[in-house]
Amino acid sequence: MALGDARPRLLDYTPAQRAAFWKLVDVAAAVVERALQPQGLNIGLNQGRAGGAGLPEHLHAHVLPRWSGDTNFMATVAGARVVPDSLESVAAAFRRVLPDALASVEANPDRS
């Protein structure tokens, strides 16, 4: 997920924008957990070309479901399918759980 205002670095955003960005990460993590029920998640940012960003001018976050024994992160980005389902079925599952995921994030706004 990413904010609509493209900037290359996390600290190029205002504190309020960073808070909105991390709220999107919270929602995405909740959606992935509810829809796919993984055993874990990889959540990360690749900032700058040297940091692995494919779009270095637009900071974005990755939320990847993980299961014991699955492929590693690099194999995932290189084309291995971690979730052996079609994009359409995963999108449908995400749409089904989105209302509950949003409600759970909104119900606990001060998670610190």
Secondary structure, DSSP 8 states (H G I E B T S, - for coil): ---SS--SSGGGS-HHHHHHHHHHHHHHHHHHHHHH--SEEEEEE--SGGGT-SSTTS--EEEEEE-TT---HHHHHTT--SS-S-HHHHHHHHHHHHHHHHHHHHH-----
